[in-house]
Amino acid sequence: MAITQMRGQWLDMWISFCLSLLLVTYLGGISAQIRYSIQEELRIGTVVGHVAKDLGLDLRRLTDRNLRVVSGTKQDLFKVNPRDGVLLLNQIIDREQLCAKTAPCIANLKAIVENPLEMHQITVEIFDVNDNSPTFPEENYTLEVLESAIVGSRFQMEGAHDLDVGLNSLQTYKLNNEQYFRLETEEFGEDGKVPFLILQRPLDREHAAQLWLQLTANDGGKPSKSGTINITVNVSDINDNPPVCDKQKYTVTIKENAPAGTFLLTVNASDSDEGMNGEVEYSLRSKHRGASSEPFDLNRKTGKLTVKGGLDYEERQVYEIKVLAADKGAVSLSTQCNVVVRVEDVNDNQPEIEITSLSSKIPEDAPPGTVVALMGVTDLDSGVNGQVVCSVPGHLPFDLKPSPDGQSYSLVTKDYLDKETMHMYSITITAKDLGSPALSSTKVIHVDVLDINDNSPFFIGSPYTFYVPENNKVGMSIFSVIATDADGGENAEVTFSLNRNSAGPTVTAFLNINQANGTISATKSFDFETLKTFQFQVVATDSGTPSLSSNVTVHVFILDQNDNAPVILYPVSSNGSAEGVEEIPRNVNAGHLVTKVRAYDADIGYNGWLLFSLQEVTAHSLFGLDRYTGQIRTLRSFTETDEAEHKLLILVKDNGNVSLSATATVVVKLVEPREAFAAADVKSATKDDEDNNVTFYLMITLGSVST
């Protein structure tokens, strides 16, 4: 099933894509023209054509020749696969957005290859698909009709608009109820078919004060799409004469740079009624629902039409305006006067030069005719205002070769270059249109004359030694290396990279280097406790052909920071909290060792030097704490009045600049000597186990720190 569908898709694509290849005379880097055809709305990645195959390019050298396509627009609708030369859709194309009503819809591309540098013309025609339904400016429309209207009276309706073209555009109208009205259509300029309701039997307001009709617009697509408008006909028995335009169509021409307020014409409609029923007011009707009126102002009372501003021939050349002439009757009657405004082009756009490809560095032994740059020239004006001629200064050893269509040029050498005489050229390209007065623009291209590459990059320091604090911020630079090259131009442009073979992946895997300036950053935060020092090599490579390189060894030492808080090893209760219970006889003397608080810190130096202090104690005269060893001893003998249980809170902190700390709680219980001796054996065994566990924990911790 999948294979059948795939074959069907390819068959449809083959039918819809029409390819014609037109070979033209080779001229200065522009040698061939290809034409493809596709439908709109195809998915991204759809194959448009095999550019490399159609141009006869060697697919094995395609990558080296850097095949690419450029267009004169800001939208990259197409892209080419540099490996197989297949032209693909880069965006979903909406023909209506790209070309509006223009047919055929054409996208012009330029295919560029290097070694040698060539440019070929590609024309892609986009066929319309029926993806737009006819739409009316409004969903509901109210038509006022006098009951005295005679049979055969014509009522012009707002036509529907379909963004598609050809057969997919609006074709027919259909009226659902023809009891009182029948439907006729007429062709009218840009609007195409305009519907008219024709009264075919007398109206009787007392019998039917309102009529409800539905007008359907159908396009010619397969399958067909349609849109509807609901028409409410109000039958009135007063004001039986609508205004009548004195012309069927008003036409005027205006320059695109006409200032705001410029007078165009006066729309005049007369009404044979008297009084308020014969007074006419004018208003602009927008073609599309919700859209603002055209860039014109209309005087409601006089019908005087003036320019409001914003005319631009390059955006729109013709405006077809609907002026609604309505009387002031209680039930207003109206008619539409049609006005056509044609915008005349003036030379208000400078030519634009777009450099599509540039070889800014040319060897001094390059033969005459070597292509330096390819450029496109456009002028948004029309006629002679849009015709452009390009030139370069005659004293320079360069010349311009135009393409057959005159819209692109190749900049080529016309003589041998000499670096010793001139090592760099600034070429001013002038584009001038044929308008009056003429407008022009310039583009400056800088071309360097190259020599050979004979100097390797040289590192300022060799070897390098850097000291980096641990806990560095990921992605921030930690140090830089500097290398220079005695050559000039591209031969002196040095790029930096890490020698990942010499240092091994475990080191260079967490380092990045800025290729342009040699700044090295870390992709992870260093931990002194796990990594204290490492080394690697940096390679500096120039951009010559063939390129030359050198390397340098970088030694890195990690500096310890106070980032580890003390960890209480003893006491530790069964639930993991730093809390322990010690039982001692009441008859012990002063200086008796109650217990020892054990802790460690993974840092070194002052950051790992721990001090113990007694934060809270129920009786300050009974117990003392050694601040260096953590030993808790009795300060005096116990008396009968001393409490049987005492709680001690011990603070352990390191000596870092910003010290870190931890706390432990020791509960000391005083028992009678016999009870103490009875529990001594059990506690001794438990103590041995705890000491063994603590010793084992310390061994593991010290081992991990040392590594």
VENURPE-V937588 format. One record per backbone hydrogen bond with DSSP energy under -0.5 kcal/mol. NH is the residue of the N-H (numbers start at 1). CO is the residue of the C=O. Records with the same first field share a line. If there is no record, write none. Layout:
NH->CO ; CO
//
This chain:
5->1
6->2
7->3
8->4
9->5
10->6
11->7
12->8
13->9
14->10
15->11
16->12
17->13
18->16
19->17
20->18 ; 35
22->20 ; 33
23->21
24->31
27->30
30->27
31->29 ; 119
33->22
34->121
35->20
36->123
38->125
40->127
41->93
42->39
45->89
46->43
48->87
49->87
51->49 ; 85
52->85
54->50
55->51
56->52 ; 53
57->52
59->57
61->58
62->59
65->61
66->63
67->62
68->112
70->110
72->108
76->74
77->75
79->88
81->86
82->80
85->81
87->49
88->79
89->46
90->77
91->77
93->91
95->93
98->94
99->95
100->95 ; 96
102->99
105->126
106->104
107->124
109->122
110->70
111->120
112->68 ; 110
113->118
114->65
118->113
119->29
120->111
121->32
122->109
123->34
124->107 ; 122
125->36 ; 123
126->105
127->38 ; 125
131->129
135->161
141->230
143->141 ; 232
144->142
145->143 ; 234
147->236
149->146
152->199
153->150
155->197
157->195
159->157
161->135
168->165
169->166
171->218
172->218
174->216
176->214
178->176
182->198
184->196
186->194
188->192
191->188
192->188 ; 189
194->186
196->184
197->155
198->182 ; 196
199->153 ; 197
200->180
201->180
203->147
207->204
208->204
211->233
213->211 ; 231
215->229
216->174 ; 214
217->227
218->172
219->225
220->167 ; 169
227->217
229->215
230->139
231->213 ; 229
232->141 ; 230
233->211 ; 231
234->143 ; 232
235->209 ; 233
236->145 ; 234
244->270
246->268
250->338
252->340
254->342
256->344
258->255
261->307
262->259
264->305
265->305
267->265 ; 303
270->244
277->274
278->275
279->275 ; 276
281->326
282->300
283->324
285->322
291->288
296->294
297->306
299->304
300->298
303->299
305->265
306->297 ; 304
307->262
308->295
309->295
315->312
316->312
319->341
321->319 ; 339
322->285
323->321 ; 337
324->283 ; 322
325->323 ; 335
326->281 ; 324
327->333
328->276 ; 279
332->330
335->325
337->323 ; 335
338->248
339->321
340->250
341->319 ; 339
342->252 ; 340
343->317 ; 341
344->254
348->346
352->378
354->352 ; 376
355->353
356->354 ; 374
357->374
359->372
360->358
362->448
364->450
366->363
369->413
370->367
372->411
373->411
374->357
375->409
376->354
377->407
378->352
385->382
386->383
387->384
389->432
391->430
393->428
396->393
398->396
399->412
401->410
402->400
403->408
406->403
409->375
410->401
411->373
412->399 ; 410
413->370
414->397
415->397
417->364
421->418
422->418
425->447
427->425 ; 445
428->426
429->427 ; 443
430->391 ; 428
431->441
432->389
433->439
434->384 ; 387
441->431
443->429
445->427 ; 443
447->425 ; 445
448->360
449->423
450->362 ; 448
454->452
458->484
460->482
463->553
464->553
466->555
468->466 ; 557
470->559
471->526
475->522
476->473
478->520
479->520
481->518
484->458
491->488
492->489
493->490
494->492
495->541
496->515
497->539
499->537
500->498
503->499
504->500
507->504
508->504
509->505
510->507
511->508
512->521
514->519
515->513
518->514
520->479
521->512
522->476
523->510
524->510
530->527
531->527
534->556
536->554
538->552
539->497
540->550
541->495 ; 539
542->548
543->490 ; 493
550->540
552->538
554->536
555->464
556->534
557->466
558->532
559->468
563->561
567->600
569->567 ; 598
570->598
573->577
576->573
579->577
580->665
582->667
584->669
586->671
588->585
591->634
592->589
594->592 ; 632
595->632
597->630
598->570 ; 596
600->567
607->604
608->605
609->605 ; 606
610->608
611->653
612->627
613->651
615->613 ; 649
616->649
618->647
622->619
623->619
624->633
626->631
627->625
630->626
632->595
633->624 ; 631
634->592
635->622
636->622
638->586 ; 588
642->639
646->668
648->646 ; 666
649->616
650->648 ; 664
651->613
652->662
653->611 ; 651
654->660
655->606 ; 609
659->657
662->652
664->650
665->578
666->648
667->580
668->646 ; 666
669->582 ; 667
670->644
671->584 ; 669
676->672
677->673
678->674
679->675
680->676
681->677
682->678
683->679
684->680
685->681
686->682
687->683
688->684
689->685
690->686
691->687
692->688
693->689
694->690
695->691
696->692
697->693
698->694
699->695
700->696
701->697
702->698
703->699
704->700
705->701
706->702
707->703
//
